[in-house]
Amino acid sequence: MFVKYISIITCTICFLYTSYVLCNLIYFLSNHNENKEIIISSNKDENNDSLLWFLITNTCLLSIFMLQHSLMASDFVKHLFCNLHMDYMERCIYNVVSAMVLHLLISKWEVISSVILWNLDTSSNNILWYTFTGFHVFAWSVIYSGCLMMDIAELIGLKQVHYKFSSKLSPMSIKSKELLRYYSHMRHPSFIGFLIILWIYPYMTLDRVLLASILTAYMAFTWTIDMEDYNYHANLVKRKRRELF
């Protein structure tokens, strides 16, 4: 009973912290008004040494995120949790460690304002502001609606804990082979959504180019969806629509 309550409390705290970091991530990637002010306030001459140091810092932050994201999703770590009889906490711990790494990246990220590929002032142009805001709202909506469709309770780890202490089989053990195959090939609900957020942005500074380029390459490398997965997803969407409407 003690283990049950500790697991539930831990999972809830992890969920709340992860949600907080995700809100910060949305702000970090999509808030162009404050980022414009940061660029203006930090618009100073940066020598080659500081520029190189900022690039190294940002690259290291991205490398830590990708390493953590890939390592904790590996079969080795999954088997380790199983051997420790903590497989029901694996998803929850994965989420909170990912959130911690993202929190580090957001807080330590260095803006490089001396090199700007393009600069569109949205603060004085309502059409541009609504255009970029609309693209980002649409992209985040696609991403989070995809999470809901994939079973949000399972993605955040609450379902695994509930099943464990309700004497039920693990949620993953009762899923079809097609769905497990689909999950193994798709690391994120929406590739296009993240591309929109990363690249459709009014102030494309050098650090933003670095962020967008590395994350795009990482997603492309880990995204191995094929026609069989596509057909499965299309059939799933049709079934969901029939159930809803």
C-alpha positions in Angstrom: 0.0 0.0 0.0 2.9 2.4 0.9 4.5 1.7 -2.5 1.2 2.3 -4.3 0.8 5.8 -2.7 4.4 6.8 -3.2 4.2 5.7 -6.9 1.0 7.7 -7.4 2.4 10.8 -5.7 5.6 10.6 -7.6 3.8 10.1 -10.9 1.5 13.1 -10.2 4.5 15.4 -9.3 6.3 14.3 -12.4 3.2 15.0 -14.5 2.8 18.5 -13.0 6.5 19.4 -13.5 6.5 18.0 -17.0 3.4 20.1 -17.8 5.1 23.2 -16.4 8.2 22.7 -18.5 6.1 22.0 -21.7 4.4 25.4 -21.1 7.8 27.0 -20.9 8.9 25.2 -24.0 5.9 26.6 -25.9 6.8 30.1 -24.7 10.5 29.5 -25.6 9.8 28.4 -29.1 6.7 30.5 -30.1 6.8 33.8 -28.2 8.2 36.2 -30.8 7.4 39.4 -29.0 9.7 38.9 -26.0 12.4 37.3 -28.2 12.4 40.4 -30.3 13.1 42.5 -27.2 15.9 40.1 -26.2 17.5 40.5 -29.6 17.3 44.3 -29.4 18.6 44.4 -25.8 21.5 42.1 -26.6 22.3 43.6 -29.9 26.0 44.2 -29.2 29.2 43.3 -30.9 30.1 39.8 -30.2 33.7 38.8 -30.9 34.7 35.5 -32.5 35.5 33.9 -29.2 32.2 34.6 -27.5 30.3 33.6 -30.7 32.1 30.3 -30.8 31.5 29.7 -27.1 27.7 30.4 -27.5 27.6 27.9 -30.4 29.5 25.3 -28.4 27.2 25.9 -25.4 24.0 25.6 -27.4 25.3 22.5 -29.3 26.1 20.8 -26.0 22.7 21.5 -24.7 21.0 20.0 -27.7 23.4 17.0 -27.6 22.4 16.3 -24.0 18.8 16.4 -24.9 19.1 14.1 -27.9 21.4 11.7 -26.0 18.9 11.5 -23.1 15.9 11.2 -25.4 17.5 8.3 -27.4 19.2 6.5 -24.5 16.1 6.4 -22.3 14.0 5.2 -25.2 16.4 2.3 -25.9 15.6 -1.3 -25.2 18.5 -1.5 -22.8 16.9 1.1 -20.4 13.5 -0.6 -20.8 14.9 -4.0 -19.8 16.7 -2.3 -16.9 13.4 -1.0 -15.6 11.9 -4.5 -16.0 14.8 -6.1 -14.1 14.2 -3.6 -11.3 10.5 -4.4 -11.3 9.8 -0.7 -12.0 8.6 -1.0 -15.6 5.3 0.7 -14.6 7.3 3.8 -13.7 9.4 3.8 -16.8 7.3 6.2 -18.9 6.8 8.6 -15.9 10.5 8.8 -15.2 11.3 9.2 -18.9 9.0 12.2 -19.1 10.3 13.9 -16.0 14.0 13.4 -17.0 13.2 14.8 -20.5 11.5 17.7 -18.8 14.6 18.4 -16.7 16.9 18.3 -19.7 14.5 20.7 -21.6 14.4 23.0 -18.5 18.2 23.1 -18.6 18.2 23.8 -22.3 15.7 26.6 -22.0 17.4 28.3 -19.0 21.0 28.1 -20.4 20.3 28.8 -24.0 22.4 31.6 -25.5 20.8 34.0 -28.0 23.2 35.0 -30.8 21.8 38.3 -32.1 24.8 39.4 -34.1 24.0 37.1 -36.9 20.4 37.2 -38.2 19.2 35.5 -41.4 15.9 37.3 -41.5 14.1 39.8 -39.2 10.4 40.5 -39.6 9.0 43.0 -37.1 5.7 41.6 -35.9 5.3 44.1 -33.1 4.3 46.9 -35.6 2.5 44.8 -38.1 -0.7 43.1 -37.0 -0.9 41.0 -40.2 2.5 39.4 -39.6 1.8 38.9 -35.9 -1.5 37.1 -36.6 0.1 35.1 -39.4 3.0 33.7 -37.3 0.8 33.3 -34.2 -1.7 31.4 -36.3 0.9 29.0 -37.7 2.2 28.2 -34.2 -1.2 27.8 -32.7 -2.1 25.4 -35.5 1.2 23.5 -35.1 0.8 23.1 -31.3 -2.8 22.0 -31.8 -1.8 19.3 -34.2 0.9 18.1 -31.9 -1.2 17.9 -28.8 -4.3 16.5 -30.6 -2.0 13.7 -31.8 -1.0 13.1 -28.2 -4.6 12.8 -27.2 -5.3 10.4 -30.0 -2.4 8.2 -29.0 -3.8 7.8 -25.4 -2.6 10.8 -23.3 -2.9 8.9 -20.0 -0.4 6.3 -21.2 2.0 8.9 -22.7 2.3 10.7 -19.3 2.6 7.4 -17.4 -0.5 7.6 -15.2 -2.2 4.6 -16.9 0.7 2.3 -16.3 0.7 3.1 -12.5 -3.1 2.7 -12.4 -3.0 -0.7 -14.2 -0.1 -1.9 -11.9 -2.0 -1.4 -8.7 -5.3 -2.5 -10.1 -3.8 -5.9 -10.9 -4.2 -5.4 -14.6 -1.8 -6.3 -17.4 0.5 -3.6 -18.6 -1.2 -1.3 -21.2 1.6 -2.1 -23.7 1.1 -5.9 -23.4 -2.5 -5.7 -24.6 -1.8 -3.5 -27.6 -1.8 -4.9 -31.2 1.5 -5.7 -33.0 0.6 -3.0 -35.5 0.3 -0.3 -32.9 3.5 -1.3 -31.2 5.3 -1.2 -34.5 3.8 2.2 -35.2 5.0 3.5 -31.8 8.5 2.2 -32.4 8.7 4.1 -35.7 7.3 7.4 -34.5 9.0 9.3 -31.8 6.7 12.3 -31.9 3.0 12.8 -32.9 3.7 15.4 -35.6 6.8 15.9 -37.6 5.2 18.7 -39.7 4.0 20.5 -36.5 7.5 20.7 -35.2 8.9 21.8 -38.5 6.4 24.7 -38.6 7.3 25.8 -35.1 11.1 25.6 -35.7 11.3 27.2 -39.1 8.3 29.5 -39.5 9.5 32.2 -37.1 10.0 36.0 -37.6 13.4 36.4 -36.1 15.8 33.8 -37.4 19.0 34.4 -35.4 22.0 32.1 -35.7 21.1 30.2 -32.5 17.6 29.6 -33.8 19.0 28.2 -37.1 21.2 25.9 -35.0 18.2 24.8 -32.9 16.0 24.2 -36.0 18.7 22.5 -38.0 19.8 20.0 -35.4 16.3 19.1 -34.1 15.1 18.7 -37.7 18.0 16.4 -38.5 17.4 14.4 -35.3 13.6 14.0 -36.0 14.3 13.0 -39.6 16.8 10.4 -38.5 14.5 8.8 -35.8 11.3 9.1 -38.0 11.0 5.8 -39.8 7.3 5.7 -40.6 6.5 3.6 -43.7 3.4 2.9 -45.8 2.2 0.1 -43.4 2.3 2.5 -40.5 0.6 5.2 -42.6 -2.3 2.9 -43.5 -2.7 1.8 -39.9 -2.8 5.4 -38.7 -5.4 6.3 -41.5 -7.6 3.4 -40.4 -7.3 4.5 -36.7 -8.3 8.0 -37.6 -11.4 6.8 -39.5 -12.4 4.6 -36.5 -12.0 7.5 -34.1 -14.2 9.7 -36.2 -16.9 7.0 -36.3 -16.8 6.7 -32.6 -17.0 10.5 -32.0 -19.5 11.3 -34.7 
